[in-house]
Amino acid sequence: MADLYGPRELVKRGLIPPQIIVGHPGFFAAASGIPTRGALLTTAADLGKDADGQWRVLADRTQRPLGAGYAMAIRRVIARALAPVHRATPLRRLRGYFDALRSGLLELGSSASEAPRVVMLRAADEDESAFDEMFAATLLGFPVVVSDDVALRDGRLWLTTTGRDEAIDILVRRVDARSADPLDLVAGSGAGIQGLVEATRLGNVTVVNPVGSGVLENPALGAFLPAIARALLDEDLLLPSARTWWCGEETGRRHAAAHLDDIVVAPLASLPGQGRVFTADLTRDERAALWERVESEPWAWSAQEVLPPWQVDLVGAAPGSNRAGLLRTFTLAGASGSTVMPGGLARFAAQEGARRVPALAEAIAKDVWVLDEDAERPDVPQGHRDRDRIEVPAATVGPVPLPPRAAEDLYWFGRYVERAESTARLLLVADDLVEDHLTRPGTIGHAAMTTMLGAINAVTSVQRYRGRATAADTAAFPSGEDPVGHLRRLVFEAGRRGSVRFSAARANQAASRVRELLSLDAWLVLSRLQRTLIPTQPNEEDLQGVLAAVIEACLALSGMSAEGLVRDASWAFHDAGRRVERAQETVRVLRRTLPAASTPGAALVREATLRARESLLSYRRRRAEGGRGRSPLAVALELLLLDETNPRSVAYQLDRLQDDLRHAPSPDPAAALRVPTLALAGADAAALALDPEALDVFLADLETQLRAVSGSVEAACFPHRAPAHSFEERR
C-alpha cells in the first residue's frame, strides 16, 4: 500500500498492471502521498482448502475487516453453553488479540500527545457490521462515534462531547472509504467527516485502516502476489492465494475462456448487483453473456480457481451432515511484529449439500479453537506471546467523553425502559380490575374498571405524541370492545406505539447504538425482555405473569444502571431520560384518573392509580399516621406531585433531573425546569382536591410544561447537523 500511494515502483517495474490499480473503485488518488506506515493495522483473510488439503487465501479484507467482534462474542456463548468442555480444553484465548489491538492503536499516537485519543467511526445506519463494531468497542474501551460527533477545526479532528471537545489522534475507520470524506471523496451516505483526508495529510490524525486501503482487496492482485512478495521481501509467500488469472493479459484471458464451465469470475471490485460469479451455476446463455462483458473490458476482470468445498461436520446437525465452509483469520501488523488471532470465524452454508458459502447474515457462524502447544505454560495474554510488552502512556484519569449522539441514545434508552415499566404497571392494575369486574356491569367496580381502561387508552394513544392532550382523552372505554383482547394488544402488538413491546423494542434499539457503554448483563436482561414479549400461544399467555416479568426486567435494568454506571455524563443522560419520562407519565395518568373525584368508583380508581405509580403502601401509611384530617385525594396528590422524598413523585423527578443536567452543554437546559418547579412549589394539594376543574387545569398546564422541559433538553443537548455534500454534488 505504501508503494501504491507513494513511489509506485511496483507499477513502474511492471509487476502490477496500472489498470487494476487506477481502475479499482478502492483506489483514491487524493490519498497519494499520505504516510501509511503502521496505519494498515488490521487485515483479515478468507481461507479455503485445495484438493491436496492445503490452505489457500481466497480473498483479503483490508478496508474494514469484519468479524473479530463476532468471533469473540461466539466464543463467550460457547464458554457458557459448553462450560466444562471449554474449561478442560487447553485453548489459546482470544482476549490477547484485542489487548494487542488496543496497544497497537495507542502506538500510532503522535509523540506530541501524551495520552492519544482513539475513536471508532461507524456509520449511523444499522447493518450486519454494527454488532461486530460495537462488541469490539466494548473490549477495546474506545468510544464509538458517527460523523455528527466529529468536527474539523484548524486542520484537526475534534470529538464533540457533552463537555469540552477533545482532539482525536487515531480514528479507526469502520465506514466505507468512498463516503469517508465528502469533500475529497464521494458523498452520499452521511457517514463521512468533511476534511478527513486533509487532516490525515497534515499528520494531525492517523486513520486505521487508511482511506484507499480497499484497493488491496482487488481479486486480480492474487495473480501478481508471488512476484510482488519476491520483489518486496525477497521471499516466497508462505500462504499462497488460490490460483488467479487476470483477464487483461492474453494468457490469463485464454485460460479463463477454456475453463469457463467451472471458475470464479470476479470484477475488480464487488459492487451492488456486480460481484463474484461461479460460472458452474450459470446456464450456457448466461455464461456467454458474462464472457461478452469480460471481453468488452478484460482489464476489469479476473478469474480464480474453484476450490473443493471445505467440508466439516457441525455439532448439532445430523451425523454425517457435512457443510461447506470458509475460515476467516485476523492479523495485526504492529511495530513489534505481526499478531494473529489464535482462532477466527468459521462460516458454513446453512443448507446441507450447498457448495457455496453465503454471506455472514445468511450463514452459520462457528467458533474456531486453536489448542495451546504448551498447556503447562503460564497463562500469559496472547498479545504478548509473539511480541514484547508494549508500554503506552497512561491516560489522564477523569470522565470519559460522551458524544451528544451517545448521550441522546442513553437518554432515550432510559425513557423507553421507564415507559415500558410504566405501561406494564398500568396494564397489570387494569387486568386485575377486568378479572374482578368485567362481568358485573352497573357496579362501582365496573365503573372504576371502565375509567382505568379509558385512561390507559389516552396515556398509550399516539395522540400523546401530537400536541397538547385534552380532557376528551379521558373518554370511557368503548363498550363494544373486548377489554382482555385490548390489553393483550397493548402488551404484545409490535407495531402499536404505546404498547409494551414497542417500548421494549425501542429501548433495545437505543441500547444497541451505545453497546460499548453497557454491561454484558444488561444484554442478558434485554434479550430476556424481548423474548418475554413474543407471544408463543396467542390469547393463551398468562398476562399477569408476562407483565410481572416485564416489570422485573425493567427494574433489573434500572438497578444495573444505578449500580453499574459511573456517575458521569453517561449516567446523567440515562437517568435524565428516566426522570423526564416518569414525570410525564405520572402527570398523564393523574390527569386522566384523579380529577374525577365524584364519579362512581373514585376510591377504587385512586387506589389503582397509586398502585400503578408504586405508591399505594406509602399512601396507606400517610393516611393512617396523620392524614385523617385531609381528604384521601389531597394525600394522593401530595404524595405523587409534591413530595420530594417519594422517588415516584414529580417533584422528586425534577430535583434529580436538575442534578443530571449539570452534565449538559451550554446553554444550560436546566433553566426550563424553573417553571414546573415553581408551579409545584406554589401548589396546594388540599385546595386542588376540592376543585376538580382547577385540578384538571393545573395538571394540563403541568403536562405542557414537562413537554417543554423535554424539548429543551433535546434541543440543547442533542443537536443534529445538516447532511454533508461533496463539491461534485454542489456543482
Secondary structure, 3 states (H helix, E strand, C coil): CCCCCCCCHHHHCCCCCCHHHHCCCCCCHHHCCCCCCCCCCEEEEEEEECCCCCEEEEEEECCCCCCHHHHHHHHHHHHHHCHHHHHHCCECCCHHHHHHHHHHHHHCCCCCCCCCCEEEEECCCCCHHHHHHHHHHHHHCCCEECHHHEEEECCEEEECCCCCCEECCEEEEECCHHHCCCCCCCCCCCCCCCCHHHHHHCCCCEEECCCCHHHHHCHHHHHCHHHHHHHHHCCCCCCCECCEEECCCHHHHHHHHHCCCCEEEEECCCECCECCEEHHHCCHHHHHHHHHHHHHCHHHEEEEECCCCEEEECCCCCCCCEEEEEEEEEEEEECCEEEECCCCEEEECCCCCCCCCCCHHHCEEEECCCECCCCCCCCCCHHHCCCCCCCCCCCCCCCCCCCHHHHHHHHHHHHHHHHHHHHHHHHHHHHHHHHHHCCCCCCHHHHHHHHHHHHHHHHHCHHHHCCCCCHHHHCCCCCCCCHHHHHHHHHHCCCCCCCHHHHHHHHHHHHHCCHHHCCHHHHHHHHHHHHHCCCCCCCCCCHHHHHHHHHHHHHHHHHHHHHHCCCCHHHHHHHHHHHHHHHHHHHHHHHHHCCCCCCCCHHHHHHHHHHHCCCHHHHHHHHHHCCCCCCHHHHHHHHHHHCCCCCCCHHHHHHHHHHHHHHCCCCCHHHHHHHHHHHHHCCCHHHHHHCHHHHHHHHHHHHHHHHHHHHHHHHHHCCCCCCCCCHHHHC
